[in-house]
Amino acid sequence: MSGIQEPRPAQTTRWHVVTGGPSSGKTTTVNLLRGRGYTTTIEHARHYIDLQRITGRSTAEVRARQSEFQRAVVDMQVEQERSLDPQQTVFLDRALPDSLAYYRFLGLAPGTALLGALAGARYATVFLLDLLPLAPDYARTEDPAAQRRIHDLLGLVYQELGFPVVTVPALAPDARVDFILERASAGTPAERGVS
């Protein structure tokens, strides 16, 4: 899949992906979008870690089994995207191509479930948030080098897959949301600021 450079055919959804490396402000941005009345989704990697912690597993134990962790995240993401109405405007907190970037980061071969789902994935716009200072927490354990590498892989994967990518600068949170909403409602790639 890494050789795909042509833009995908006309988008058949009104879904906009909010993505970026660790500590790029995704959760804050998605929460603000939800607060303004938009339909949003959750980030499945953090959700999976939270579910595992409830059963008594530590974040370190979850992350020690990366293949299992990544497969579970893909399964949750596939299920979520299948349940969404393609005609409803939705802002996704990460999407299927994020998993491909993480597989590459971890040096894992993507499974057939991910590759098959990616073949049918359609997003109107991908908003790649510029990084903010790294703020580790219980689920976010990367160092600055890993933060940058993941961020770069995310941009590369979405571009390789032919999705329209808009880079969102490190603005104040509400200004970022305004920036995204202006471009999400624009009609053509040029109007959206697609790079």
Residue pairs with C-beta under 8 A, 6 or more apart in sequence:
1 100
1 115
1 118
1 160
1 161
2 160
3 160
4 160
4 161
4 162
5 160
5 162
6 162
7 162
7 164
7 189
8 122
8 161
8 162
8 163
11 122
11 123
11 124
12 86
12 122
13 84
13 86
13 87
13 90
13 122
13 123
13 124
14 86
14 87
14 88
14 89
14 90
14 124
15 81
15 84
15 86
15 89
15 90
15 91
15 92
15 95
15 122
15 123
15 124
16 89
16 90
16 91
16 92
16 123
16 124
16 125
16 126
16 127
16 180
16 184
17 91
17 92
17 94
17 95
17 97
17 98
17 123
17 125
17 126
17 127
17 158
17 163
18 26
18 29
18 30
18 33
18 91
18 92
18 93
18 94
18 127
18 129
18 180
19 26
19 94
19 95
19 98
19 126
19 127
19 128
19 129
19 154
19 158
20 26
20 128
20 129
20 130
20 131
20 151
20 154
20 168
21 131
21 142
21 147
21 148
21 149
21 150
21 151
21 152
21 154
22 134
22 140
22 142
22 146
22 147
22 150
22 151
23 131
23 132
23 133
23 134
23 135
23 140
23 147
24 129
24 130
24 131
24 132
24 151
25 129
25 132
25 170
25 173
25 176
26 43
26 93
26 94
26 129
27 43
27 93
28 173
29 129
29 168
29 173
29 176
29 177
29 180
30 40
30 41
30 43
30 91
30 93
31 40
32 173
32 174
32 176
32 177
33 40
33 91
33 177
33 180
33 181
34 40
36 177
36 181
38 89
38 90
38 91
39 88
39 89
39 90
39 91
40 90
40 91
40 92
40 93
41 80
41 84
41 90
41 91
41 92
41 93
42 93
43 93
43 94
44 73
44 76
44 77
44 80
44 94
45 69
45 73
45 94
45 102
45 139
46 139
47 76
48 62
48 69
48 72
48 73
48 76
49 59
49 62
49 138
49 139
50 139
52 61
52 62
53 59
53 62
53 138
59 138
59 139
59 141
62 69
63 69
63 141
66 106
66 108
67 108
70 99
70 102
70 103
70 106
70 108
71 111
71 113
73 99
73 102
74 96
74 99
74 111
74 113
74 114
74 117
75 113
77 94
77 95
77 96
77 98
77 99
77 117
78 96
78 113
78 117
81 92
81 95
81 96
81 117
81 121
84 90
86 122
89 184
91 180
91 184
92 123
95 121
95 123
95 126
96 114
96 117
96 118
96 121
97 118
97 121
97 126
97 154
97 157
97 158
97 161
97 163
98 154
98 157
99 110
99 114
100 110
100 114
100 118
100 157
100 161
101 150
101 153
101 154
101 156
101 157
102 150
102 153
103 109
103 110
103 114
104 153
104 157
105 146
105 149
105 150
105 153
118 161
121 161
123 163
124 164
124 184
125 163
125 164
125 166
125 183
125 184
125 192
125 194
126 158
126 163
126 164
126 165
126 166
127 166
127 168
127 180
127 183
127 184
128 151
128 154
128 155
128 158
128 165
128 166
128 167
128 168
129 168
129 170
129 176
130 167
130 168
130 169
130 170
131 147
131 148
131 151
131 170
132 170
134 142
134 143
134 144
134 147
136 142
142 150
155 165
155 167
158 165
159 165
164 189
164 192
164 194
165 194
165 195
166 180
166 183
166 192
166 193
166 194
166 195
167 193
167 195
168 176
168 179
168 180
169 176
169 179
171 179
183 191
183 192
183 193
184 192
186 192
186 193
